[in-house]
Amino acid sequence: MATPTVEPTASKRRRKTRTKNISSLPPLLASEFTASQIDLTPGKEHAICPACTCWTPITGVHGTPLLVPHHTTPYHDCTPNPRRCTNSNRQIVLNTAPEAWREAMAERTEVSASVASRRATKVLPKPKRGPAPTPVHRLATQGPQSAPALPLLVPLLERARRAVDRHHAACLACRAGGRCDTGRALEVRAAETQASCTIAREQLHRQEREQGGRSAASTRWSQWAAVLPAVRDADTRRTSVPVPPGRAEAPARAGTANVPTAPENLEAHDRRQAELGLQYAQRKSSAALPA
C-alpha cells in the first residue's frame, strides 16, 4: 500500500456569518437612524436594533446588507431563557454614505463639547427695598436725637406746613410746577416732622395698651383677693359633714371628710330593700308568662 505524499489540511473557516435567510419584515433605511445609532466605519458596520436596542453587526455590506441573527439581550449566554430577536436577518438599506455619516458625527461631537462647556448663570437674589434713608445734606446738620413728645411735635408740624405753603405762594419756580432748593428743604423738613409725629403717636398708643393691660391685671388680682376669704370658707364648710344624733363621730382622716358609710335607720333600709326585691320578682314573673 502506497503512503500518501500530501498531508490533509483543514478547510478555511468563514469569519462572518453567512446566511441565505432574509426576514420577511420590510427593510430598514440607514437614513432613518441618527448618527449615534449607526456606525458606517468600513469593515465595522454596526447599528442599534430597533426591537431590542442592542448594537448588532451588519453583514453582506457589498451584497445584501442584513442584521446578523442576535438575541434580545447582549449577554444571552448568561440568560436562563434566551430569545432570538425578531429583527434577525432583517435587511437594511445603506442609503447613507460613510463620508456623510462621518461629518454628522463630527458636528454632533462639536455640539456636545460646546454644551458641556456651558455653565448656568448664577441667579442673585434681588435685595428688598427698605425705608428711604435720610438725605446726605440733612445728616451733617442733624444728630442722633430721640423723638420728642407728641404735644410738642404737632405745633412744629403745623408751622412747617404753613412755611411750605407760604413759600409755594411766593416762589415763582415752585408756583410753575418746579422746586427750588429752599422749597425742597422746607418739604424735607415737613416730611421729617410728619414721620416723627407718626413714631411718637405709635409709641403713645403702645404705652397706653401696656398700661391698660397692667391695670386690668391688677384689677383682676384685687378682685381675686377680695373673694378669697369667702371661697376658703365655702371649701371648709363643704368638706365638713354633720354627725347624726346618737352616733359617735368617726375619727377624722388627713385630707378626707367624715362621710357616713352606713344607713342611719337600718330597719327602714331593710324594709325598702325587701319591697324592691318583691317588685323585681313580680316584674320578672310577669315577663316570663306567655302572651
C-alpha positions as CSV (number, residue, x, y, z in Angstrom):
1,M,0.0,0.0,0.0
2,A,1.4,3.3,-1.1
3,T,1.6,6.1,1.5
4,P,0.1,9.5,0.6
5,T,2.7,12.2,-0.2
6,V,0.4,15.2,0.6
7,E,-0.8,15.8,4.1
8,P,-4.5,16.7,4.6
9,T,-5.2,20.3,5.6
10,A,-8.3,21.8,7.2
11,S,-10.5,23.9,5.1
12,K,-10.6,27.7,5.7
13,R,-13.3,28.7,8.1
14,R,-15.5,31.6,7.3
15,R,-15.1,34.6,9.6
16,K,-18.5,36.3,9.0
17,T,-22.0,34.9,9.4
18,R,-23.3,33.8,6.0
19,T,-26.9,33.0,5.6
20,K,-29.4,32.9,2.8
21,N,-32.4,33.5,5.0
22,I,-33.9,37.0,4.8
23,S,-36.6,38.3,7.2
24,S,-40.0,38.9,5.8
25,L,-40.2,42.3,7.6
26,P,-39.8,45.4,5.5
27,P,-36.2,46.6,5.1
28,L,-34.7,49.3,7.4
29,L,-33.3,52.5,6.0
30,A,-29.9,53.8,7.2
31,S,-31.1,57.4,6.7
32,E,-33.8,56.9,9.4
33,F,-31.1,56.3,12.0
34,T,-29.3,59.1,13.8
35,A,-25.6,59.5,13.6
36,S,-25.2,58.0,17.1
37,Q,-27.4,55.0,16.3
38,I,-25.4,53.6,13.4
39,D,-21.7,53.0,12.7
40,L,-20.7,53.1,9.0
41,T,-16.9,52.7,9.5
42,P,-15.7,50.4,6.7
43,G,-15.3,46.9,8.0
44,K,-17.0,47.7,11.3
45,E,-20.6,48.4,10.2
46,H,-23.0,48.2,13.2
47,A,-26.4,49.5,14.0
48,I,-28.8,49.6,17.0
49,C,-31.6,47.1,16.6
50,P,-34.9,49.0,16.8
51,A,-36.5,46.0,18.6
52,C,-34.1,45.1,21.3
53,T,-31.8,48.3,21.3
54,C,-28.7,46.2,21.1
55,W,-25.7,47.0,18.9
56,T,-25.9,44.5,16.0
57,P,-23.3,43.9,13.3
58,I,-24.3,44.3,9.6
59,T,-23.2,41.6,7.3
60,G,-23.2,41.4,3.5
61,V,-22.4,45.1,3.0
62,H,-21.2,44.6,-0.6
63,G,-24.2,42.5,-1.4
64,T,-27.5,42.3,0.6
65,P,-26.9,44.0,4.0
66,L,-28.6,42.2,6.8
67,L,-28.7,42.4,10.6
68,V,-26.9,39.3,11.8
69,P,-29.0,36.9,14.0
70,H,-28.9,38.0,17.6
71,H,-30.7,37.6,20.9
72,T,-32.8,40.2,22.8
73,T,-30.1,40.5,25.5
74,P,-26.4,41.2,24.9
75,Y,-25.3,38.5,27.4
76,H,-27.6,35.8,26.2
77,D,-25.2,33.1,27.3
78,C,-25.8,34.1,30.9
79,T,-29.6,34.4,30.5
80,P,-31.6,31.4,31.6
81,N,-34.1,31.6,28.7
82,P,-32.5,33.5,25.8
83,R,-34.8,34.5,22.9
84,R,-34.0,35.3,19.3
85,C,-34.7,38.9,18.3
86,T,-37.4,39.4,15.6
87,N,-35.1,41.7,13.6
88,S,-32.6,38.8,13.0
89,N,-31.6,38.6,9.3
90,R,-33.6,41.8,8.6
91,Q,-32.5,43.6,5.5
92,I,-31.1,47.2,5.9
93,V,-30.6,49.6,3.0
94,L,-27.3,51.6,3.4
95,N,-28.5,54.7,1.6
96,T,-26.2,57.0,3.6
97,A,-22.6,57.5,2.5
98,P,-19.8,56.9,5.1
99,E,-18.5,60.4,4.5
100,A,-21.9,62.0,5.3
101,W,-22.2,59.9,8.4
102,R,-18.6,60.9,9.5
103,E,-19.5,64.6,9.0
104,A,-22.7,64.2,11.1
105,M,-20.7,62.6,13.9
106,A,-18.1,65.4,13.8
107,E,-20.9,68.0,14.1
108,R,-22.5,66.1,17.0
109,T,-19.2,65.9,18.8
110,E,-18.6,69.7,18.4
111,V,-22.2,70.4,19.7
112,S,-21.7,68.1,22.7
113,A,-18.4,69.7,23.6
114,S,-19.9,73.2,23.4
115,V,-22.9,72.2,25.5
116,A,-20.7,70.6,28.1
117,S,-18.6,73.8,28.4
118,R,-21.6,75.9,29.2
119,R,-22.4,77.0,32.8
120,A,-25.6,78.1,34.3
121,T,-25.8,81.8,35.2
122,K,-25.9,82.2,38.9
123,V,-29.1,83.9,40.0
124,L,-28.5,86.6,42.5
125,P,-31.5,87.4,44.8
126,K,-32.7,91.0,44.5
127,P,-32.4,92.7,47.8
128,K,-35.6,94.1,49.3
129,R,-36.0,97.8,49.4
130,G,-36.2,99.3,52.9
131,P,-37.3,102.7,54.1
132,A,-35.8,105.7,52.3
133,P,-32.6,106.8,54.0
134,T,-32.2,110.4,55.3
135,P,-30.7,112.7,52.7
136,V,-26.9,113.4,52.9
137,H,-27.4,117.1,53.2
138,R,-29.5,116.6,56.3
139,L,-27.1,114.2,58.0
140,A,-24.5,116.9,58.5
141,T,-26.9,119.2,60.4
142,Q,-28.9,116.5,62.2
143,G,-27.5,114.4,65.0
144,P,-28.9,111.3,66.7
145,Q,-31.8,112.8,68.7
146,S,-34.7,110.9,70.4
147,A,-38.2,111.5,69.2
148,P,-39.8,114.3,71.2
149,A,-43.3,114.1,72.7
150,L,-46.4,114.3,70.5
151,P,-47.8,117.5,72.0
152,L,-44.5,119.3,71.1
153,L,-44.4,117.9,67.5
154,V,-48.0,118.9,66.5
155,P,-47.2,122.7,66.6
156,L,-43.9,122.1,64.8
157,L,-45.7,120.2,62.0
158,E,-48.3,122.9,61.6
159,R,-45.6,125.6,61.3
160,A,-43.6,123.5,58.8
161,R,-46.7,123.1,56.6
162,R,-47.5,126.8,56.8
163,A,-43.9,127.6,55.8
164,V,-44.2,125.3,52.8
165,D,-47.5,126.9,51.8
166,R,-46.1,130.5,52.1
167,H,-43.0,129.6,50.1
168,H,-45.1,128.0,47.3
169,A,-47.3,131.1,47.2
170,A,-44.3,133.5,46.9
171,C,-41.8,131.5,44.8
172,L,-42.3,131.7,41.0
173,A,-40.4,128.5,40.4
174,C,-42.4,126.4,42.8
175,R,-45.7,128.0,41.5
176,A,-44.8,127.0,38.0
177,G,-44.5,123.3,38.9
178,G,-40.8,123.0,39.7
179,R,-38.9,123.0,43.0
180,C,-36.2,125.3,44.2
181,D,-33.6,124.5,46.8
182,T,-35.4,126.3,49.6
183,G,-38.8,124.7,48.7
184,R,-37.2,121.3,48.6
185,A,-35.5,121.9,52.0
186,L,-38.9,123.0,53.5
187,E,-40.7,120.0,52.2
188,V,-38.0,117.6,53.6
189,R,-38.3,119.3,57.0
190,A,-42.1,118.9,56.9
191,A,-41.8,115.2,55.9
192,E,-39.3,114.5,58.7
193,T,-41.6,116.2,61.2
194,Q,-44.6,114.2,59.9
195,A,-42.5,111.0,60.4
196,S,-41.6,112.0,63.9
197,C,-45.3,112.6,64.7
198,T,-46.2,109.2,63.4
199,I,-43.5,107.5,65.5
200,A,-44.5,109.4,68.6
201,R,-48.2,108.6,68.1
202,E,-47.3,104.9,67.8
203,Q,-45.2,105.0,71.0
204,L,-48.1,106.7,72.8
205,H,-50.6,104.1,71.7
206,R,-48.2,101.3,72.7
207,Q,-47.7,102.8,76.2
208,E,-51.5,103.1,76.6
209,R,-52.0,99.5,75.7
210,E,-49.3,98.3,78.1
211,Q,-50.7,100.5,80.9
212,G,-54.2,99.2,80.2
213,G,-53.0,95.6,80.3
214,R,-51.2,96.2,83.6
215,S,-54.2,97.9,85.1
216,A,-56.5,95.1,84.0
217,A,-54.2,92.5,85.6
218,S,-54.0,94.5,88.8
219,T,-57.8,94.8,88.9
220,R,-58.2,91.0,88.4
221,W,-55.7,90.3,91.3
222,S,-57.6,92.7,93.6
223,Q,-60.9,91.0,92.8
224,W,-59.5,87.6,93.5
225,A,-58.0,88.8,96.8
226,A,-61.4,90.2,97.8
227,V,-63.3,86.9,97.2
228,L,-60.6,84.6,98.5
229,P,-61.8,84.5,102.2
230,A,-65.4,83.6,101.1
231,V,-64.0,80.9,98.8
232,R,-61.9,79.4,101.6
233,D,-64.9,79.5,104.0
234,A,-67.1,77.7,101.4
235,D,-64.4,75.0,100.9
236,T,-64.1,74.4,104.6
237,R,-67.9,74.1,105.1
238,R,-68.2,71.7,102.1
239,T,-65.6,69.3,103.4
240,S,-67.3,69.1,106.9
241,V,-70.3,66.7,107.2
242,P,-72.6,66.9,110.3
243,V,-72.7,63.8,112.5
244,P,-76.3,62.5,113.1
245,P,-77.5,62.4,116.7
246,G,-76.9,59.2,118.7
247,R,-73.9,58.2,116.6
248,A,-70.3,58.5,117.5
249,E,-68.2,60.7,115.3
250,A,-65.6,58.8,113.2
251,P,-62.1,59.8,113.6
252,A,-61.0,62.4,111.0
253,R,-58.5,61.4,108.4
254,A,-56.0,63.7,106.8
255,G,-57.3,65.1,103.5
256,T,-60.8,63.3,103.7
257,A,-64.2,64.3,105.0
258,N,-66.3,62.5,107.6
259,V,-68.7,60.8,105.1
260,P,-71.1,58.2,106.6
261,T,-70.6,54.7,105.2
262,A,-73.8,53.0,106.7
263,P,-77.5,54.0,106.6
264,E,-78.8,55.9,109.6
265,N,-82.0,53.8,110.1
266,L,-81.3,50.1,109.5
267,E,-84.9,49.0,109.8
268,A,-86.2,51.4,107.2
269,H,-83.3,50.5,104.9
270,D,-84.1,46.7,105.3
271,R,-87.9,47.4,104.6
272,R,-87.1,49.3,101.4
273,Q,-84.8,46.6,100.2
274,A,-87.5,43.9,100.8
275,E,-90.0,46.0,98.9
276,L,-87.7,46.5,96.0
277,G,-86.9,42.7,95.9
278,L,-90.6,41.9,95.8
279,Q,-91.3,44.3,93.0
280,Y,-88.4,42.9,91.0
281,A,-89.7,39.3,91.4
282,Q,-93.2,40.3,90.3
283,R,-91.9,42.0,87.1
284,K,-89.7,39.0,86.3
285,S,-92.6,36.6,86.7
286,S,-94.9,38.7,84.6
287,A,-92.3,38.9,81.8
288,A,-91.9,35.1,81.8
289,L,-95.7,34.4,81.2
290,P,-96.6,33.7,77.5
291,A,-98.6,36.4,75.8
